């Protein structure tokens, strides 16, 4: 009876190669790939960075001219009231784009090619969510700087309050991205995702306390704003930026966001692992 011979160096090296890199290394590599893909069209990337600034300009001029400051908390300037909410609403577009980008990668064969490599397929989703989060963070930083330099925004919470509002917004945006990644993985249609984004964006933005206090809305809109999850994120962000009493708003916003992210990530991974039609 002969004992099994030990594996040769070549066999061991091939086995290690097939198992691939560690999950953290894979995540970093895949995230870098997603970031580079976003920067392929430099002009489009630059315009997307400035889009929130144009939104702040438009909203501050339209609503700022008609809102009675007596209706705002503590008689604050409208630009200071608006800026924290625009932080949150800015994340809706990139969250929808996460789902559309996933569908495009599935359609053009990028996902199929990556799946032939020894990588953990759920990391493709996590990498996309992190890349989109990095892009949104840069957008929000540009928005805050422009808000202070060109619009005269000077919230009572100062730099510390704005930083806390920014970090809270990043968590909320990351959670929203998972919802649209799940929808993209299930629908697998860029057109359907675009329509879904249109249907979701405007109710989330306008049926909330983003632009005027919730108490100033019509009664039926107040009901929608109360059940709108972004209302709580906006109120928490605004309280941090304006140095208002926070209470449990921040914990409610963080808890609901993490719950949404957990549900969205679970659904996205399951949908993403389904075989493609016709395969």
LOFIMI-218923 format. One line per field, with one value per residue (C-alpha): residue in one letter; x, y, z. Coordinates in Angstrom, 2 decimals, always signed. Layout:
REM LOFIMI-218923
r = A,...
east = X,...
north = Y,...
up = Z,...
END
This chain:
REM LOFIMI-218923
r = X,X,X,X,X,X,X,X,X,X,X,X,X,X,X,X,X,X,X,X,X,X,X,X,X,X,X,X,X,X,X,X,X,X,X,X,X,X,X,X,X,X,X,X,X,X,X,X,X,X,X,X,X,X,X,X,X,X,X,X,X,X,X,X,X,X,X,X,X,X,X,X,X,X,X,X,X,X,X,X,X,X,X,X,X,X,X,X,X,X,X,X,X,X,X,X,X,X,X,X,X,X,X,X,X,X,X,X,X,X,X,X,X,X,X,X,X,X,X,X,X,X,X,X,X,X,X,X,X,X,X,X,X,X,X,X,X,X,X,X,X,X,X,X,X,X,X,X,X,X,X,X,X,X,X,X,X,X,X,X,X,X,X,X,X,X,X,X,X,X,X,X,X,X,X,X,X,X,X,X,X,X,X,X,X,X,X,X,X,X,X,X,X,X,X,X,X,X,X,X,X,X,X,X,X,X,X,X,X,X,X,X,X,X,X,X,X,X,X,X,X,X,X,X,X,X,X,X,X,X,X,X,X,X,X,X,X,X,X,X,X,X,X,X,X,X,X,X,X,X,X,X,X,X,X,X,X,X,X,X,X,X,X,X,X,X,X,X,X,X,X,X,X,X,X,X,X,X,X
east = +0.00,+1.51,+0.96,-0.38,+2.34,+2.38,+1.07,+3.66,+4.46,+2.74,-0.47,-0.51,+0.08,-2.75,-5.08,-4.27,-4.73,-8.15,-9.38,-8.57,-7.65,-9.07,-12.61,-11.38,-8.85,-11.50,-13.85,-11.21,-10.29,-13.92,-14.70,-11.76,-13.06,-16.49,-14.96,-12.84,-15.92,-17.71,-14.79,-14.67,-16.76,-15.02,-17.47,-20.52,-18.82,-18.05,-21.61,-22.99,-20.79,-22.35,-25.94,-26.75,-25.43,-27.84,-30.64,-29.80,-29.72,-33.09,-34.88,-33.46,-34.57,-38.02,-39.08,-36.92,-38.84,-42.25,-41.58,-42.46,-39.49,-41.95,-43.00,-39.47,-38.09,-36.37,-36.77,-33.73,-32.65,-34.29,-30.96,-29.92,-33.24,-32.97,-29.33,-29.58,-32.61,-30.87,-28.08,-30.56,-32.48,-29.20,-28.71,-31.91,-30.56,-27.29,-29.22,-31.41,-28.29,-26.82,-29.61,-29.41,-25.64,-26.02,-28.53,-26.19,-23.30,-25.51,-26.61,-23.18,-21.57,-19.35,-20.99,-20.78,-17.05,-16.41,-18.33,-15.84,-13.17,-12.63,-14.48,-17.43,-20.31,-22.09,-18.97,-19.87,-22.94,-21.10,-18.37,-20.92,-22.67,-19.36,-18.29,-21.60,-21.28,-17.86,-19.31,-22.20,-19.83,-17.83,-21.08,-22.21,-18.87,-19.00,-22.57,-21.63,-18.64,-20.65,-23.54,-21.23,-19.19,-21.82,-25.18,-24.26,-25.29,-24.21,-26.14,-26.00,-24.41,-21.29,-18.76,-19.32,-23.06,-22.68,-20.16,-22.56,-25.36,-23.09,-22.19,-25.84,-26.77,-24.11,-25.67,-29.14,-27.94,-26.08,-29.29,-31.31,-28.76,-29.41,-33.12,-32.42,-29.71,-32.29,-34.82,-32.20,-31.22,-34.87,-36.15,-33.01,-34.33,-32.79,-36.05,-38.03,-35.47,-35.69,-39.49,-39.24,-36.81,-39.19,-42.10,-40.09,-38.06,-40.77,-42.98,-39.93,-38.77,-41.99,-44.09,-41.71,-40.46,-37.62,-38.71,-41.27,-42.12,-44.42,-47.05,-47.40,-48.30,-51.90,-53.34,-53.11,-49.47,-48.77,-49.94,-47.61,-44.73,-45.27,-44.84,-42.05,-38.80,-36.77,-38.67,-37.00,-33.59,-34.15,-35.37,-32.37,-29.94,-31.56,-31.44,-27.74,-26.89,-29.00,-28.06,-31.69,-32.81,-32.15,-33.96,-34.25,-34.29,-30.73,-31.10,-34.44,-32.86,-29.82,-31.86,-34.36,-31.54,-29.62,-32.82,-33.51,-29.91,-30.11,-33.38,-32.22,-28.86,-30.51,-32.99,-30.29,-27.94,-30.70,-31.90,-28.37,-27.62,-30.57,-29.57,-30.07,-33.02,-32.07,-28.96
north = +0.00,+3.27,+6.55,+9.48,+11.70,+15.29,+17.96,+19.52,+23.19,+23.76,+22.07,+24.04,+27.30,+26.56,+25.74,+29.02,+30.91,+29.39,+30.29,+33.88,+36.76,+37.39,+38.86,+42.26,+42.47,+41.42,+44.09,+46.80,+45.72,+45.55,+48.91,+50.46,+49.00,+50.55,+53.93,+53.90,+52.99,+56.04,+58.26,+56.98,+59.93,+62.82,+65.49,+63.56,+62.88,+66.59,+67.60,+65.05,+66.56,+69.99,+68.82,+69.18,+72.75,+73.65,+71.98,+74.05,+77.22,+76.49,+75.45,+78.26,+80.87,+79.41,+78.50,+81.02,+83.89,+82.67,+80.96,+83.00,+82.86,+82.99,+79.48,+78.14,+76.84,+79.55,+82.03,+80.65,+81.59,+79.47,+78.43,+76.99,+75.16,+73.83,+72.72,+69.67,+68.39,+68.78,+66.64,+63.78,+64.35,+64.47,+60.80,+59.65,+60.06,+58.16,+55.43,+54.93,+55.05,+52.17,+49.89,+51.12,+50.65,+47.09,+46.30,+47.75,+45.63,+42.54,+43.40,+44.20,+41.03,+42.63,+40.66,+37.41,+37.92,+38.74,+35.64,+33.46,+34.64,+33.11,+35.89,+35.96,+37.17,+39.15,+41.33,+42.72,+44.30,+45.53,+47.04,+48.93,+50.23,+51.48,+53.10,+54.93,+55.94,+57.48,+59.41,+60.72,+61.73,+63.87,+65.40,+66.25,+67.80,+70.01,+70.95,+71.98,+74.03,+75.81,+76.35,+78.16,+80.10,+81.13,+80.90,+82.24,+79.12,+79.30,+76.74,+77.14,+73.72,+74.89,+72.56,+69.87,+69.81,+69.73,+66.90,+64.88,+65.58,+64.50,+61.21,+60.49,+61.24,+58.81,+56.00,+56.85,+57.03,+53.71,+52.09,+53.55,+52.23,+48.68,+49.02,+49.97,+47.35,+44.78,+46.18,+46.16,+42.56,+41.48,+43.58,+43.37,+46.15,+49.61,+51.06,+49.63,+51.01,+54.48,+54.43,+53.16,+55.93,+58.57,+57.15,+57.01,+60.22,+62.86,+61.42,+60.94,+64.52,+66.51,+64.42,+65.25,+68.13,+68.80,+72.22,+73.46,+72.38,+69.39,+71.39,+73.78,+71.00,+70.09,+67.47,+64.62,+65.46,+65.56,+61.96,+60.94,+62.88,+61.12,+57.68,+58.82,+57.35,+60.21,+62.69,+61.26,+61.38,+65.00,+66.00,+64.33,+65.92,+69.32,+69.05,+68.22,+71.01,+73.65,+72.61,+71.84,+69.27,+65.87,+63.51,+60.08,+61.33,+60.32,+56.83,+56.39,+57.46,+55.22,+52.23,+52.44,+52.91,+49.87,+47.81,+48.94,+48.14,+44.65,+43.82,+45.37,+43.58,+40.21,+40.62,+41.96,+39.02,+36.45,+38.12,+38.58,+34.88,+33.84,+32.44,+34.85,+34.17,+31.72,+30.47
up = +0.00,-1.07,+0.74,-1.27,-2.58,-1.30,-3.64,-5.87,-5.75,-9.09,-7.93,-4.69,-6.55,-8.99,-6.10,-4.35,-7.62,-8.20,-4.73,-5.55,-3.27,+0.17,+0.22,+1.44,-1.39,-3.90,-2.57,-2.90,-6.43,-7.56,-5.94,-7.77,-11.01,-10.42,-9.59,-12.77,-14.80,-13.39,-14.43,-18.02,-19.20,-17.43,-18.65,-17.47,-14.12,-13.66,-14.48,-12.03,-9.31,-9.94,-10.28,-6.54,-6.61,-9.42,-7.46,-4.39,-6.51,-8.09,-4.91,-2.80,-5.35,-6.01,-2.49,-0.67,-2.23,-1.04,+2.30,+5.39,+7.78,+10.69,+9.67,+9.93,+13.23,+15.29,+12.41,+10.58,+7.07,+4.38,+2.85,+6.23,+6.47,+2.92,+2.77,+5.11,+3.20,-0.15,+1.25,+1.60,-1.63,-3.57,-2.77,-4.49,-8.02,-7.44,-5.62,-8.71,-10.88,-8.86,-10.03,-13.61,-13.66,-12.39,-15.14,-17.77,-16.49,-16.64,-20.19,-21.65,-20.33,-17.68,-14.89,-16.86,-17.42,-13.77,-12.70,-14.57,-12.13,-8.66,-6.82,-4.46,-6.63,-3.84,-3.63,-7.05,-5.45,-2.37,-4.56,-6.64,-3.53,-2.10,-5.37,-5.61,-1.96,-2.69,-5.61,-3.50,-0.71,-3.14,-4.44,-0.93,-0.01,-3.11,-2.22,+1.32,+0.16,-2.55,-0.14,+2.27,-0.31,-2.85,-1.07,+2.33,+4.22,+7.85,+9.91,+13.68,+14.09,+12.31,+10.74,+13.36,+12.81,+9.02,+9.28,+11.42,+8.94,+6.08,+7.77,+8.55,+4.94,+3.67,+5.70,+4.37,+0.76,+1.07,+2.33,-0.55,-3.04,-1.84,-2.57,-6.17,-6.53,-5.47,-7.97,-10.71,-9.97,-10.06,-12.97,-15.14,-17.35,-17.58,-18.93,-16.04,-13.59,-15.11,-14.84,-11.28,-10.44,-11.80,-9.80,-6.59,-6.75,-6.78,-3.99,-1.77,-2.40,-2.30,+0.10,+2.91,+5.01,+2.58,+1.33,+3.86,+7.42,+7.50,+9.39,+6.42,+3.98,+3.07,+5.40,+2.90,+2.18,+5.91,+6.12,+3.28,+4.81,+8.13,+6.55,+4.21,+5.60,+4.13,+6.28,+9.36,+7.72,+6.70,+10.15,+11.79,+9.32,+9.82,+13.61,+13.50,+11.07,+12.84,+16.38,+17.24,+19.81,+18.27,+20.61,+19.03,+15.43,+14.61,+16.06,+14.27,+10.96,+11.46,+12.61,+9.77,+7.24,+8.49,+8.40,+4.83,+3.86,+5.39,+3.62,+0.34,+0.41,+1.13,-1.72,-4.07,-3.46,-3.96,-7.15,-8.45,-8.07,-10.20,-13.59,-16.46,-18.79,-21.47,-19.67
END
